[in-house]
């Protein structure tokens, strides 16, 4: 974990995310862009946020998963436009466009899987 990411984690855990001048809910997941240190995704109990400028400003993402609590986020290291959200209640959602739109992505998961709390990406695939 880089120093910058450790600093982000510490700030988010201690202070929570500030977006649009209002304090947000508790941070539950953080996912950095693998190639651009200015891009970071942060999930709270209520919302999903993205910064493109190293945290100077935050955008609340319009999501198609507003009724499901996000537990974890992952950014595909091989194709960073692909962002995954692990939820409590509806397993996995995938965004092919950096978080702008979301669709269920549960192919290959057993029927009873509804909670996803971690993503691990294959190092070469």
Secondary structure, 3 states (H helix, E strand, C coil): CCHHHHHHHHHHHHHCCEECCEECCCEEEEEECCCCCCCEEEEECCCEEEECCCCCCCEECCCCCCCCEEEEEEECCCCCCCEEEEEECCCEEEECCCCCCCEECCCCCCCCCCECCCCCCCCCC
